[in-house]
Amino acid sequence: MVPLPEELQAREAAARRHVEELQVEAAELALRLEEAREDLSRLEVTRETVAQVLAELSAAQAEPGDAPESNETPVPHGVGVMMVPPRREGLVVAVLPDVYRDIAEIIADAPGPVQVSRSCRGSAYRRRPGRSRGPGER
């Protein structure tokens, strides 16, 4: 049997090691927290800047005489524009960007199922090696 003073010293040493490990973890977490706060701050500034630019562009487009006629579609100015509209009933291929239209045409002309890599061969889109993902990968 181990004498009591030696047992207490062993437990104290183990507790001290555990405290040191936790201090290291706390320092790492503090660093990660600071990085996350910096990321959040950059995103907030970016959102505010984008909102300001969009407001200025909207104000410039809303000046009298510049408003498009009711049958004209306004041309997007490139800031915050969705390139591919959400899928919905009656959506036509003509609203898609050129690369997407090319891929849609290749798939439509195919006699059966098409793999993505094959459908991209005839379009301006080129698959980059090492960029494809397997099932369940992120």
N, C-alpha and C positions, 0 to 999 in steps of 0.2 A: 504494500500500500504506500502511496506517495504522501509524504508529510504535508500538512495543511499549508505552511508558508510557501512551499514550492508550487503547490497547486494554484494558490492565489497569484503567484508571480506568472505562471503560465497563462492563466486566464487574463491577467492584466496585459500581458504582451499580446495576446490574441486580440483583445479589445482595442489596444493601441493600433495594431495593424489594420483592423477594421475601420477605425476612425480615419487613419491616413488614406485608405482606399476611398472612403466616402468623400474626403476632402479633395482628392484628385478628381473624382466624378463630379463634385460640385463645381470645381474650377472649369472643367470641360463643359458642363451645362451652362455655366455663366457665359462662357465664350460663345456657345451656340445661341444662347438667348440674345446676346448683343448683336450677333450676325442677323438673327431673325428680325430684331427690331430695326436694324439698318435696312433690310430688304423691305419691310413694311413701310418705312419712311420714304424710301425711293418710289415705291408703288403709289403711295398717297400723293407725292409730288407729281408723279407722272399723270395720275388721274386728274388732278387739279389743272395741270398744264393742258392736257387734252381737252378738258371741258372748256377751258378758256379759249383755246384755239377754235374749237367747234362753235362756240358762241360768237366769236368774231367772224368766222366764215359765214355763219347763218345770218348774222346782221348784215354782212356785205351782200349776201344773195337776196336779202329781203328788201333792198333798196328799190324804190319805185322805178318802174320801167325795165327792171332786170328780171322780173318774175316770168317764168315760162308760161306759155299758154296752157290751157287745161288739157289738151291732147298731147302735149310734149312731156317726156319723162326727163326730170332733171338729171344731169350727168353728175355722178358722185365725184367728190373732190379728192378722194383717196385717204382721208383720215377717218378711221373707224368704220370703213365700208366693209360689208360682208360680201366676199367674192362669190360664194356659193349660197344661194337662198335656201332656207329650210325646205325639206321635201313636203309637197302637198299635192292634192288632187289637181290635175290639169296643168301641172308645171311643164313647160316646154324646154327642149334642149337649148334653144336659142338664147336663154337667159344665162347660160353657163359660160365661164371663161373658155377661150379657145382650146386649151389643153384638155379640159374636161369634155368639151364637145367631141374632140378627136377620139378620146377613149370611149365615149358613149357610142359613137359611130362604129368603132371597131367591134365593140361588144354586140351591137345590134346586127352587124353584118355576119357575125360568127354563126356557123351552123349548129353549134351546141354550147355547152358550158365553156367558159374561158378562164384561164388563170391570169392573175393580175400581171405577172411578168410578161406574158405573151401579149396582153392587151396594150401594154405600154410601149412595145417595140415599134409600132407604127405611128406613135404620137411624138410630140415634142418633149414629153415627159420622159426622163430617163431614171430608172431605178438605180439608186446608189448602192454599191456593194456594201454588205454589212449593215444595212439599214432596215432589213426586213426582220420581223419578229415572229417567233413561233407561238403556238397557243399558250395562253396564260402569261406570256412575258409582258413586261411594261417597259 
